[in-house]
Amino acid sequence: MIVHVLDNYYLAITFLISLGLQGALFIISFSLQTDKLTDLGEHFYAFWKTVGQSDVWLTLGGSANFFLLAIVTLTAGNTFYTRNIVASVLVLVWSARLGGFLFFRVLKTGKDGRFDEMRSKFFSFMGFWAFQLFWVWTVSLPLTILNSPNVSDPSLGGGNPAFGSSRDIVGIIMWAIGFASEAISDQQKYMYKSSKPPKGAINDRGVWHFTRHPNFFGEIFLWWGMYILCLEPAVAHAIGSGARKAQYASIVGPIFITLLLFFVSGLPLAEKPTAKKYYLMSHGQNPLPGDKWADYKAYLSRTSILFPIPPPLYRHLPGIMKRTVLLDFPMFKFDEHADGPAAVEEERRKSAAGGE
């Protein structure tokens, strides 16, 4: 039996589920900043000490939310059509893989360094959880709407065009490529860091040889694939006009993750700060042997920022093409003439303050 909850696109119920989950995990995570677990058996103490820390809940919050929304919308909608099942399972696989990897990484390292600066600040920390709620809810929209009664319930004008169209195939292939890129790059980066490479070394092994951010490429590509996979009922005109508009409008999901990684939490936090680090290795207070900055500039010139491209080909492409078509925008560039002196001065001040 199809369950109709609040609205026939499942927008309200999925938002409320996300709000409840993220709110609960925020409270748990904020309260577990310090180790409050006592009287534990000696053999299990180290494990539970790590599990009791806030970072475990942080890493599980997003992936668990995606997993829950996929399960709820598929089962509540009673939409056990092939396309709905395939799309839902793909999201379940992705969220389980991501959550499992992040959980494993926190267990190994004891924390997630991404949250060091905000962990003890109540409103900053709460803002992260609120943003995560919006991220999960928005990116899940293509699947949420596909599984909703207005799209999949024939009594409400929904429909189920035969699975196996060209769009279905393209969507699945894109998802598979993106999933493989993200999963392999996460594993390769973890193994690289675990090998404790010398300071100043550049990770250009495996999939990292073809793009500076194979994980971001994979994330973006798989969600665009998910959108294409979910879109067939609208394209085939198998549903009413309102449902078609809703399906087309769910493009905000892949657009949101693309803009997020390009302008908020992805490339802006990776490109300039990393280049600044290598610049200071050569021009800072304590330069390393060799010219690490020159090595890193050579790496930038031969390695695509996002799309996987063989370095011998990318190296010889026109700069204007790299900065436009291939999305290596000037905003990501660390200008050694404009930004270098300020970086050196900042390092000098921090060094002086640390010595006081």
N, C-alpha and C positions, 0 to 999 in steps of 0.2 A: 504493500500500500504506500502510495506517495504521501509524504508528510508536507503540509503547507504551514510554514512557520513565518509569521510576521509579514513577509512579502514573498512573491513567487519567483524572485531571482536569488533568494537566500542571501541578500546583501546585509540585512539587519542581523540575522542570526549569526552569520560568520563574523561580523564585526563584534557582536557581543561575546561570542566565544573567545575571540582574540583578546578582547579587553579583559575578560575574566582571567584568562591564562597569563597574559603579560603582567597584569596587576598582581596576581598571586606570586608569580616568580620574582617580580620586583621586590615585594615585601620579604620573601625568603632570602633573596640574594643580598639585599641591603643589610639584613639582620645577621648574615653569616660572614661579614667581612673579617671578623676575627674568629679564631678557632674556639668554638663553644662546646665542643663535644668532649665529654669527660667520661671516666670510668669505663673505657673500652678495653677489650682484651688486647693484650700485647701484640698478638699476631695480626690483628685487623686494624690497629691504631693508625698506621701510616696511610692505609687505603682510605679509611673514613675521614681522616684529617683532610685529605684532598677533596673527597666528595662533599664534605661539609663546607667547603669554601664557596664563596659567591660565584667564582668564575665558571664552575661547573654548570650552575643554573643559567648563567649568561649564554654559554655556548649551546645549551640545549633548547633555550627559549624559542629561537626562530625556527629551527628545524622541526621541533615538536609541534609548533603551531601549524606549519604547512601540512604535516602529517595528519593532524587532527581535522583540519578543514577538508582535506581530500576524502578522508573516511566518512565524515559527517555528511557532506554533500552527496556523495555517491550512494550511501545507504538510505539517507532520508528521502532523497529523490527517487529511490527505487529504480534508478536509471541504469539497469544492468545491460545496456547495449554495448556492443564491442568497443565502439569509439570511447564511450564514457569510462569503461573499465580500463582500457589501455592508457588513456590519458591520466586517470587517477592512479594507476599502478606506477606510471613513470614518475609522478610527483612523489609517491610514497618511496620509491627506490632512491630518488635524488635526496629527499630529506633524511632518510635513514642513513645513507652514505655520508652526507655532510655532518649530521649530528654525531654519528659514530666516530668519524675522523677527528672532529673537534674535541669530543669527549676524551678520546685516546690521547690527543696532544696535551690537554690540560692535566690528565693523570700523569703523563710523563714529565711535564715541566712544572707542575704545581700551580700554574696560574696562566691567565691569558693577558699578555702584556698590552693588548689593545685598550684595556680598560683601566690602566694604572692611574691616569690622571683624574678620572671621573668617579672612581669606585667609592670614595669617601664623601663625595659632594651630593647631598640628597637630591637637589633639583636637577643638577646635571645628569645624575644617574637615572632619575625618573624620566628625564627627557629622552634618554637612550631607549628606555623601554617603550615609551609612547611612540617614538619613531619606528621601532621594530614592529609594533602593532600595525602601524600604517603601511610599512613595507610588506609584511606578510599578507595583509588583507588585499592590498592593491595588486601585488604580483600574482596572487591566486585568482584574480577575477576571471580570466579566461576559463579556468576549470570550474569555478563556482557557478558561473552562468551556464556553461554547458550542462552541468548536472542539475540545474534548477528546473522546476515544473514548467515554467513558461517556454523553455527550450525543448524539454524532453518528454513532457506529458501530452499525449495526443488530445486529451479532453480539453486542454487549454490552447490548442493550436500548435503544440510542439510536434517535432518530427525526428525521424532517425534515418537519414539517407544511408544507403549501403556503405559499409566500411570498405576501404581499400582504394579510395579515389587518389588522384595524383597529389592532392593537397595532404591527405593523410600520410602518404608515403614520404613526401618532402618534409612534413613536420616531424615525423619519427626519425628520419635520417638526421635532420638538424639537431634534434634533441640528443641523439646518440653521439654525434660528433662533439657537441658541447659538453655532454656528461663525461665522455672519455677525456677530453682536454682538461676539464676541471679536476677530475679524480686523479689522473696521472700526474698533473702538475703539482697538486697538493702533496702527493706521495713523494715525488722526486725532490721537491723543495724541503720536505721534512728530512729525507735521507741525506740531502746535501748539508743541511744545518747540523744534523747529528754527526756528520763526519768531521766537524769542527775544522772547517777550511781556514787557511791563514787569513789574517786581516787584510782586506783590500782585494781578496779574490772575487771573481765575478761568476755567478751561477749562469752558465750558458750551456748546460748539459741537457740532454733529452729534449722534451718539448720546449724547454726554455731557450733552446738554441734558435728557435724559429720566431719567437715573440717574447717581448719583455714581460708580458702579462698573460700567459696562457690560461690562468685561472679566471681572470676577468672575461677573456674571450669566451671561454666555455660557459660561464654563467649567463652572459648576454645571449649567446647563440642558442642555448637550450630553451630559454624562455620564449624567444621568438619562434622556435620550433613548436613549443607547446601551444602558442597562440594559433599558429597555422593549423595544427592538428585539431584544435577545438572549433575551428571556424566553419567547417563543412556545412552544418545545418543552415547557416545564414547564406553562404555562397550558393548552395543548391536550392534556395528558396523553399526549404522544407518546413519553415516555421513562419509565424505571423510577422508583420512589419515591426511591431514593438520589440519582439524578441530578436529580430535581425539587427535592429539598431543597438540593442544591448550587447549583442555579440561583437559587432564592429567596435562599439565603444570600449570593450574590454581590452583594446589595444593599449590603453593606458598602462596595463600591467607590464608588458615588455618595454614600453617607452620609459616607464618609471625606473626600472632596473638599469636601463641603459644610461639615463641621465644621472642616476645615483652614482654609478661607477665612473662616469666620465667627469662629473662636476662636484661630487660631494665626498664620498667615502672611499673611492677607489683610486683612480689615477692621481688626483690632486695630493693624496697622502703618500703616494709612492714615488712619483717621478721627481719632482723638485727636491724633496728631502733626501732622496737617495743620491742624486747628483751632488747636492751640497755636501753630503758626507764624503764622497770621493774627492771633491775639490779640496776639502780641508785635510784630507790625507796627504795631499801634496803641498798645500799652501797654508796650512794651519799652524798651530803652536808646536805640534809635534809631528812633523812630516815623516811618512814612512819611506823606506828605501824604494827607489824606482819612481816612476812618474805614474801614480795610480790614476790621476785625473786624465792624463792622456790616454791611458788604457780604457778608461770608462767612456771617454768621448768616442774612441774607436768602436767600442761596443754599441753605443747609441747609433752611430752612423750605419752599422751593418745589421741592426736588429729592429724589426718592426715593433711598434708600440703595442699593437693589439692583434692584427690579423697574422696568422702563421705564414711567413714568407721565407724561403731559403735566403740566408744572408748574402751569398754571392749575387743574387738577383736584387735584393733590397738595397744593397750598398750603392748600386749604380743607378738607382731611380732618381729622377729630378727632385730637388728639394721641395719645390712647389707641390709636387704630387704627394710627397710624404706629409706635408703640412696641411693638405686639404683632403684629398681622396682617402688617404690612409690614416687620417685623423690624428696625426702627431702635431697637435695644435701648439702654436708658440707659447700659450699659457702654461704648458707643461715644462718648458725649457728653463734650465738654470743658466742664466747669463753670467759668465765669469767676470765680465767687465762691470755689469750693473749690480749683480747680486753678490759677487765674490768679496769685495771689501767689507760689506755689511756682515757677511758670514764670518769673516776672520775677526772682526771687531766683537761680534757677539760671543765667539768662542773665547776671545781674550778676556772679556768681562766676566764670563762664567768661570774661567780659570782663576781670575783674581778674586772673585767672590768665594770660590771654594777654598782658596788659600788663607782667607782671613780667619 
